[in-house]
Amino acid sequence: MAAQAAAAAAQAAAAQAAQAEAAESWYLALLGFAEHFRTSSPPKIRLCVHCLQAVFPFKPPQRIEARTHLQLGSVLYHHTKNSEQARSHLEKAWLISQQIPQFEDVKFEAASLLSELYCQENSVDAAKPLLRKAIQISQQTPYWHCRLLFQLAQLHTLEKDLVSACDLLGVGAEYARVVGSEYTRALFLLSKGMLLLMERKLQEVHPLLTLCGQIVENWQGNPIQKESLRVFFLVLQVTHYLDAGQVKSVKPCLKQLQQCIQTISTLHDDEILPSNPADLFHWLPKEHMCVLVYLVTVMHSMQAGYLEKAQKYTDKALMQLEKLKMLDCSPILSSFQVILLEHIIMCRLVTGHKATALQEISQVCQLCQQSPRLFSNHAAQLHTLLGLYCVSVNCMDNAEAQFTTALRLTNHQELWAFIVTNLASVYIREGNRHQEVLYSLLERINPDHSFPVSSHCLRAAAFYVRGLFSFFQGRYNEAKRFLRETLKMSNAEDLNRLTACSLVLLGHIFYVLGNHRESNNMVVPAMQLASKIPDMSVQLWSSALLRVDRWPAPCAVPSSEWTQHQPGQPPVRPLEGTAQLLRASLGPDVSPTSTQTALELSLDACWCGYSQLPS
């Protein structure tokens, strides 16, 4: 009897094994077909989906069922627009996988993808509790716990809730320390430092970056991972300096960053995976890091006034981006492209290539229209660029409308100060039309008192605008004081364009006052610096003043006419007489619009290379 029972049990076990083997064979066959269709060139997504759907009629075990729902949801999410079916499959994968022990990969990947889909559908309120629950139950799985913390922090960042995002990144840094991952701890801390910089919490940023620097230097691991941490650290330092307008002070950090990216480009990717699962992260692919280093170099060149260098690196970066976008649809590449174009557009306007600038503004519009988030993040900058273009073609009413719209769309302090400074320059050009509004704007960006931002170059630009306004009012001593302050600040940080603008306006003031020798002492170096940048409007202004200075005295306007006028007549604007003289001296080859250089420079001086961290 016992022998018969044993034989029957063995026969049943064999039959079960054969059934399992058969079940495994049909599942593997369908899975193989699905993968073949997915990786075909071009991909045959419809056939791939059919193969995966064919799994369910066989009533597979829960593990296969959950994994197949995840695979279907992933394929539909990444390769089709059928978000409803993708959501349905991912929700089923998340629900079933929670009932299966030791099934973390499927469970947490389903949670991660499903939350991404919710965010894409603007269902953020559904994504947050999902991620919080997944984080709560993933503490024994270091990789997924860290990844989900990063994901929820990113979600809070997109909602502008930087406080909650920083708290989550702090939790992640402590968790990484506990599980012995100094590499991922550094990633969490550097990410937190980036958000603190965005919040302008500089007192918290400095000790945090110091700690990060120590962790990065002491960590011994994969060379590419170590260098990528160093790039992240140096990018934060460089953008911090640039945001503060400290173009000269940033040079050592920028040089280190450029050397670091050269080192990374020579390293080969190591196929050996880290032993600690919490280390299975990287900040950016090294190709993306190369573009980012080009980008911050362009930002620096723009602020310093090295426009040819800015154009050179922009061309390199855009060429690299075009190659990457053929293989990679990462949203950050579009962000890089938009920021690069924003800077090159300003270069085009300064160098006089206005038609090209307008074409590139149109290109930025097209890129932003492809992504609602990109448009939301760059709408204010786009209106600002249109305002700058309008000023360059002397359409002041349109410029005012664009700047006013940009002010409504931004809550970023540096961009706000940049726009207000340019809007004030527009009102100065328009004379008495907006006196009350102009006085209000000048008071809000008063560099002598409570200037709203810490940016060195924006504060120097505000001094220039105050000097320009005093010049128009005929208060020359006051104008000289403001312009000398601009020169002092510009020379301290190598702000070449502001230096050139201030020198030529000082030269213009000395010319008006009849001190032609001192005027030449200012205008000649301004001309040399403008040629080096190159800045077309400053060159025109300087050459006009130098040529006017060689004309006979009868052409000049007596200095008394600048401040005195007949009763009942409108007061003479300080530049009107000189503008007529400049037109006469320039001759027929230059249009009258080009000779209104002092007016045009009221805007140009404020192009300080506003920089923003890519989101």
ZAMI-719740 format. One record per atom (N, C-alpha, C): x negated, y, z. Coordinates in steps of 0.2 Angstrom, whole numbers, plus 5000, padded with zeros to 4 digits. Layout:
N
XYZ...
This chain:
615
499649945000500050005000499650065000499150065005498650125005498350134999498150074996497750084989498150114984498850094984499250114979499450194980499450214986499550284988498950324985498350294987497750334985497750344977497950284974497850294967498450344964498950344967499550384965499250464966498950474972498750544973498150564968497750514967497250534962497450544955498050504953498350514947498650584946498950604952499350674952498850724952498250714955497750764955497450774948497350714945497050724938497550754934498250744934498750774930498750844931498650864938498650944940498050974937497450944937496850974934496950974927497250924924497350934916497750984914498350994919498851044917498451114918498051124924497751184925497251204919496851144917496351154911496751174905497351144904497751164898497951234899498251254905498451324906497851374905497251354908496751394907496551404900496551354896496351354889496851404885497451394886497951444882497851514884497751524890497651594893496951624890496451584890495851604887495851614880496251574877496351584869496651654868497251664871497551724870497151784872496751784878496351834880495851844875495551794872495051804867495251834861495851814858496151854853496351924854496551934860496752004862496052054862495552024865494952064865494652074858494752014853494452024847494852084843495452084844495852134840495752204843495552204850495452274853494752304851494252254849493652284848493452274840494052264836493952264829493852334827493552344820493452414818493852414811494352454811494652494817495052444822495152464828495452424833496152414830496452344832497052324830497452324836497652374839497952384846498652344846499052354841499752314841499652244842499152214838499052144839498752124845498352164848498052154855498652154860499052204859499652204864500052144863500152114857500652054856500251994860499651994859499251934862499351934870499251994873499351994880500051984882500552014878501252004880501451924880501051884875501251814875501051774881500651804885500451774892501051754896501551804896502051804901502551744900502751724894503251674893503051604896502351594897502051534900502151534908502451594911502551594918501851584922501351624921500751614923500651624931500151604934500051614941500051694943500151714949500151784951499551814949498951784950498351814948498251834941498451784936498451794929498951854927499551844930500051894929499851964930499651974936499352044939498852064934498352024932497752044928498052064921498552024919498752044912499152104912499552114917499852184917499352244918498852234921498352284922498052294915497852234911497552244905498052274900498652254900499152294895499252364897499252384903499352454905498752494903498152464904497552494902497452514894497652454890497652464883498152514881498752514883499252564881499052634884498752644889498652704892498052734888497552694886496952724883497052724875497452684872497452684865498152704862498652714866499252734863499552794867500152814864500552874867501152844871501152774872501752744875501652744883501652804886501452814893502052774897502652774895503152734899503052664900502852624895502652554895502052544899501552594898500852594902501052594909501452644911501652654918501952594921502452564917502752504920502352444921501852434917501352374918500852394923500652454924500152474929500552464936501152484936501552484943501652414945501752364940501852294941501152264944500652284941499952254942499852284950499952344951499852364958500252334963500952324962501352284966501152214967501052174962500852104963500252094966499752134964499052124967499052134974499452174977499452194984499652124988499952084985500252024988499651964988499151974984498651924983498051944987497751894991497151904995496551904991496051944992495351934989495451954981495852004980495952024973495852104972495352124975495252194976495152234969494752204964494552234958495252254954495652204953496352214950496752264954496752254960497152304965496952374964496352384965496152454965496052494958495852444953495852474947496552494944497052454946497752474945497952534948497752544954497952604958497552664955496952664953496552714950496852734943497052684939497252704932497952734933498352704937499052724938499052804941498652814945498652884948498352934942497952914938497752954932498352964927498752914926499352914922499852964925499952964932500353004935500153074934499553094935499253164934499353184927499253144922499353154915500053174914500553144917501253164917501453214921501053254925501153304930501553274936501453214937501753184943501253184949500953234951500453234956500653214962501353224964501553204970501653134971501653094965501653024965500952994966500453034963499753004963499453014970499653064973499253074980499353014985500053004986500152944991499852884989499852864982499652804979498852804981498552854980497752854981497652854988498052884992497952885000497952815002498552775000498652705002498052665000497852674994497252634991496652644995496552714997495952725001495952695007496552695010496652665017496452585017496652555012496552485012495952455009495552505006494952485003494252495007494352505013493752525017493252465018493452405016492952345016492652335009492852375005492652374998492252434996491652444997491252514997491352544990491252504985491252534978491952574977492452534978493152564977493352614982493152604988493252664993492952724991492352724989492052784987492352814980492452774976492752794969493452824970493852794974494552824975494452894979493952894984493852964987493653014982493252994978493053044973493653064968494053014967494653034962495153074966495253064972495753104976495453174977494853184978494553244979494553284972494453254967494553284960495253304959495753264961496453284960496553354964496353354971496453414975496053474971495553464968495153514965495553544959495853504955496253524950496853564952497053554958497653594961497453654964496753664964496453724967496453714975496553654978496553644985495853624987495353674987494653654988494553634995494953665000494853645007494953565008495453545005495653465006495153425002494953454996494453414992493753414996493553464999492953465003492953425009493553415012493653375018493553305015493853285010493753215007493053195005492753245002492053235000491553225007491753265012491353255018491553185021492153165021492253095023491853045019491853055013491453005008490753005010490453065011489753065013489553025019490053035024489953005031490052925030490552905026490652835024489952805021489752845016489152815012488552815017488452855021487952855026488052785031488652775033488752715037488652645033488752645027488652585023487952585020487552635022486852635020486652655013487152695010487052715003486852795003486152805003485952875003486052914997486052874991486152894985486852924984487352884986488052904985488252964990487852954996487953015001487753074998487153074994486953134991487453164986487753114982488253134977488853164980489053144986489653174989489453244992488853244995488653314997488553364992488253344986488153394981488853414978489253364977489953384975490253434980490253424986490453464991490153534990489453534989489153604988489353634982489553604977489853634971490453674973490953634976491553664978491453724983491053724988490853774992490653834988490253824983490053884979490553914975491053874973491653894970492053944975492053924981492453954986492054014989491454024987490954074989490854074997490854014999490654005006489953985007489554045006488854035005488454015012488754035018488454015024488453945025488953905022488953835022488553805017488553835011488153805006487453805007487153855010486353855011486153795015486353775021486153725025486353655021486853655018487053595014486553575008486453625005485953614999485253595002485053625007484453605011484453535012484953515015485053435017484953395011485353415006485353374999484653374996484253424997483653424994483153374998483253375004482853325008483053255006483753245006483953175004483653154997483753194992483553184986482753164985482353204989481653194989481453124992481853114998481653055002481852984999482452994995482752934992482252894987482152834988481752794984482252734980482352744974482752704970482652704963483152684959483152694952482952764950482352764945482152834943482652874940483052844936483552884932484052914937484252874942484752894947484452954951483752944953483452994957483353064953483153054947483153114943483853154941484353104941485053134940485253174946485053144952485253184958484853254958484253254956483853314956484153364951484353334945484653384940485253414943485753374946486353404950486153454955485653444959485453484964485153554961484753544956484453604953484953644949485453614946486053644942486453694947486553664953486853704958486453764960485853754961485453814963485453864957485353844951485253894945485953924945486453894945487153924944487253974950487053954956487154004961486754064960486154064958485754124957486054164951486254124946486554164940487254194942487654164946488254194948488154254953487554254956487354314960486954364956486954354949486554404945485854404946485554354949484854364950484454324945484354354939484054324933483254314934482954354938482254344939482054294944482454294949482354244955482554174953482954164948483154094946482554064942482154094939481654064934481254004937481054004943480653944945481153884945481753894948482253834948482453814941482553864936482653844929482153804926481553824927480953794925480953714927481053714934481053644937481553604933482153634932482753594929482553574922482253614918482053594911481553544911481053544916480553494916480853424919481353434923481753374925482153334920482453374916482853344910482353314905481753344904481253314900481053244902480953244909480753174912481253124911481953144912482453094911482553064904482353114899482453094892481953044890481353034894480852984893480952924896481452924901481552854905482052814901481952744902482352694899482852674904483452664902483952644906483852574909483852564916483652504919484352464920484252404917484852354917484952324924484452324928484552294935485052334939485652304941486152344945485852354952486052404956485852414963486152364967485752344972486052294977486552314981486652374983487152404987487752424982488352394983488852414978489152484979488952514984489152584985488652634980488152604978487752644973487852644966488452604964488652594957488952654954488652714955488952784952488352814949488552864944488152904941488552974940488153024941488453094940488653104933488253104928488353124921487953074917488153054911487653024907487053074905486553044904485953094903486053134897486453114892486553154886486953214888487453204892487853254895487453304899486953274903486553324907486053364902485853334897485453374892485853434889486553424888486953484885487053534891487153504897487253554903486653594904486053564903485453604904485353664899485553644893485553694887486053754889486653734892487153774894486853824899486553804904486353854910485753894907485353864902484853904899485153964895485653944892486054004888486354054892486554034898486854084903486254124905485754094907485154134909484954184904484854164898484654204892485054264891485754244891486254294890486154354896486154334902486054384907485454424907484854394905484254424904484154464898484654454893484554494887484154464882483954404882483554364877484054334872484354374868484954344864484754304859484154304856483954264851483754194854483554194860483454124864484154094865484554144867485254114869485554084863485454114857485754084851485454024849484754014850484353954848484653894852484753904859484953854863485653834862486053884860486753874859486853824853486453844848486453804842486253724843485753724847485553654849486053614853486353654858486853624862487453604858487753644853488253634849488153574845487553574842487453514837487453444841487153444847487153384852487853374853488253424855488953404857489353374851489253404845489653374839489453294838488853274840488653204839488953164845488953194851489253154856490053154856490353204853491053194852491353144847490853124843491053074838491153004841490852994847490852934851491152934857491253004860491453004867492053064867492553044870493153094870493153124878492653124881492653154888492853224888493353244893493553314893493053364894492453344898491953394900491553414894491553374888491253404882491553464879492253454880492653514877492453574881492453564888492253624893491653654891491153614890490453634888490453674882490853654877490853684870491253754871491753754875492053824876491653874879491253854885490853894888490253924884489953874880489453894875489753944870490253934867490553984862490754044866490954044872491054114875490454154876489854124877489254154877488954184870489054134866488754154859489254204856489854214857490254264855490054334857489854334864489554394866488954414863488554364862487954384858488054404851488554374848488754404841488954474841489354494846489554564847489054614848488554594852487954634854487554644848487454594844486954594838487354624832487954634833488354664827488654624822488654554824488954504819489754494821490154544820490854544823491254494819491254494813491654444809491554374812490854354813490754284815490954274822490954334826491254324833491954314833492354344828493054334828493254264826492854234821492954164819492854114825492354134829492154094835492654094840492954154841493554164846494154124843494254124837494754074834494654004836493953984835493753914837493953904844493753944849493953934856494653924857495053964853495853964854496053894852495753864846495953794844495753744849495153754852494953704857495453704863495553764865496053774871496753744870496953754864497653724862497653654863497153614862497153544862497153514869497053564874497053544881497453594886497953574888498353624893497853654899497553604902497053624907496553664905496253654899495653694897495953764895496553774892496853834891496953874898497253834903497353864909496753894912496153854912495553874915495153934911495353944905494953984901495354044897496054044899496454094896496254164898496054184904495754244906495154264902494654214901494054224898494254244890494654204887494854214880495154284879495554314884495854374883495254434884494854414888494254454889493854464883493654404880493354404874493654444868494354444868494754484863494654554864494654574871494554644873493954664871493354624872492754644870492654654862492954614858492954624851493354684849493954694852494354754851493954824852493554824857493054884859492554884853492254834851491754834846491954864840492654854838492954884832493354944833493254974839493555034841494355034841494654984843495354974844495454974852495455034855495455044862496155024865496755034862497355014864497454944865497154904860497154834860496754804865496154844866495654814871495954824878496354884879496654894886497154834887497554824882498054764883497754704884497254684881496854614882496554614889496254664891495954664898496454664903497054704902497554704907497854634908497954594902498254534902497754484906497054494904496554444907496554454915496654524917496654534925497254494928497854494924498454454927498254384928497854354923497754284923497154254927496854294930496254274934496254294942496054244946495954264953495254244955494754244950494054234951493754304952493454314957493154384959492654404954492154364952491654394948491954414941492454364938492754384932493154444933493554454938493954514939493554574939492954574943492454634943492254644936492054594932491854604925492354634921492954614921493554644917493654714919493654724926493854794928493254844926492654824926492154864924492154884917492354834912492454844905493054894904493654874908494254914907494154994909493755004914493555064916493155104911492755064907492355094902492755114896493355074895493755094890494155154891494355164898494755224900494255284899493655274901493155334900493155354893493155314888493055324881493755364879494255354882494955384880495055454883494555474887494655544890495155554895495555594895496055614900496655574900496755524896497355484895497555444902497055424905497155374911496755394917496755464918496355484924496555454930497155444932497355414939497155344939497255304934497155234934496355224934496055274930495255264930494955274937495155334940494955344947495055284952495655254951495855194955495355144954495255124947494755074946494055084948493855144947493155164949493055154957493555174960493555164968493555094970493855044966493854974968493254944966492854974961492154944960491654994962491755024967491255074969490655034972490055044969489455004971489155034977489255094979489055124985489355104991489955074991490355054997490454984997491054964996491254894997491354864990490854844987490854814980491154744981491654724977492054664979491654594978491054594974490754534973489954544975489654494976488954494978488454494972488754494966488354484960487854544959487254534958486754594957486854624951486954584945487054624939487654654938488254634941488854664941488854734945488454734950488454794954488054844950487454824947487054864943487454894937487954854934488354874929488854924931489054914938489554964940489255034941488555034943488255094944488155134937488055094932487955114925488655154923489255114924489855144922489955214926489855214933489855274936489455324933488855314931488455364928488655384922488955344918489255354911489855404913490255394918490855434919490655504921490155504926489855574928489555614922489255574917488955604911489555634907490155604906490655634903490955694906490955694913491155744917490755804917490155794914489655854914489255854921489355804925488955804932488255774931487755804928487155764925486755744931486655784936486255764942486555694945487255694946487555634949487455574944487555594937487455534932486755504933486255554933485555524934485455484940485755504946485655464952485955394951486555394948486855324946486455284942486155314936485755274931485155254934484855294938484155274941484255214946484855214949485055154953485055094949485455104943485455044938484755024936484355074934483655054932483355014938483355034944483055004949483254934950483954924950484154854951484054814945484054844939483954804933483254784932482754824934482054804934481854754939482254754945482154704950482254634948482754624943482954554941482954544933482554594930482454584923483054584919483554634920484154634917484054684911483754654905483454694900483954744896484554714895485054754892485354814896485454804903485654854907485054904907484454884907483854934907483854974901483954944895483954984889484555034889485155014891485755054891485555114895485355104901485155154906484655204904484155174901483655224898483855264892484255234888484455284882484955334885485455314889485855364892485555414896485055404900484655454903484255494898484055464893483755504887484255554884484855534884485355574881485555634885485555614892485655674897485055724897484455704896483855744896483955784889484155754884484155794878484755844878485255834881485855884882485555944887485155924891484855974896484256014893484055994887483556034883482856004885482755954889482155924890481955874886481755894880481655844874481055794876480555814879479955774880480155714885480555734890480755684895481255634891481655664887482155624883481755574879481255594876480855544872480555494876480355514882480055464887480555404889481155424889481655374890481855334884481955374878482255344872481755294869481155304869480655264865480655194868480555184875480555124878481255084877481755124877482455094876482455064869482155104864482155074857481755014857481255014860480754954860481154894863481454904869481754844872482354824868482754874865483354854861483154814855482554824852482354784846482154714849481854714855481654644857482254604859482854634861483454594863483754544858483954564852484054634849484754654850484754724851485454754853485554814848486054794843486054844837486354914839486854914844487054984846486555024850486154994854485655034858485155054853484955014848484455034843484755094839485355094837485655144833485655214837485855204843485955264848485255294849484755244850484055274851483755304845483855274839483555304833483955364832484555374833484955434832484655494836484555474843484255524847483555554845483155504843482455514841482455564834482955544830482955584824483255654825483755654829484055724831483555764834483055734838482555774842482055814837482055784831481555814826481955864821482555874822482955924818482855994821482856044817482756114819483256134824483056184828483456204834484156234832484256264827484956284825485556234825485356174824485856124824486056104831485656124836485856104843486456144845486756114850487356144854487056174860487156234862486956264868487256224874486756224879486956184885487556214888487656274888488256314891488856284889488856264883489556234880489756174883489256134886489456074889489956074895489956134899490356134905490756194905490756244900491156304900491656294894492256324895492756324889493156384890493556404885493956454885494656444889494856484893495556474896496056454891496456404893497056384889496756334884496156324883495956264879495756204883495756144879495556084883494856084884494656054890493856054891493556014886492956034884492456004880492255934883492355874880492055814882491255814881490855794885490155804885489855774879490155724875489855694870490055724863490555764863490855774857490355814852490055864855489555904851489055864849488755824853488155784851488355734846488955704846489255654841489255684834489455744834489455784827488755794825488255804830487555814828487255754825487455694829487155634827487455614820488055624819488255604812487855644807487755704808487355744803486655714802486355694807485655674807485555604804486155564805486055494803486155484795486455534792486455534785487055484782487155474776487755444773487755364774487155334776487055264776487455234782487555274787487855244793488555274794489055234795489655254796489755294802490255344803490355384809490455334815490855284814490955244820490355214823489855204819489255174822488855224826488955294825488655344828488855354835489455334837489755344843489455294848488855294848488455244852488555244860488555304862488555314869489255284872489755294868490455274870490455194869490155164864490155094863489755064869489255094871488755064876489155054883489655094884489955094890490255024891490454994886490654924887490054874887489554884882489054834881488554824887488554874891488154874897488354824902489054804901489354764906489354694904489054674898488954604896488454574900488554554906488054524911488054454911488354424906488254344905488654314911489254334912489754304917489654224916489554194921489454124921489954084926490154024924490653994928490453914928490453884934490253814934490753774929490553724925491053684921491453644926492053644924492453604929492553534926
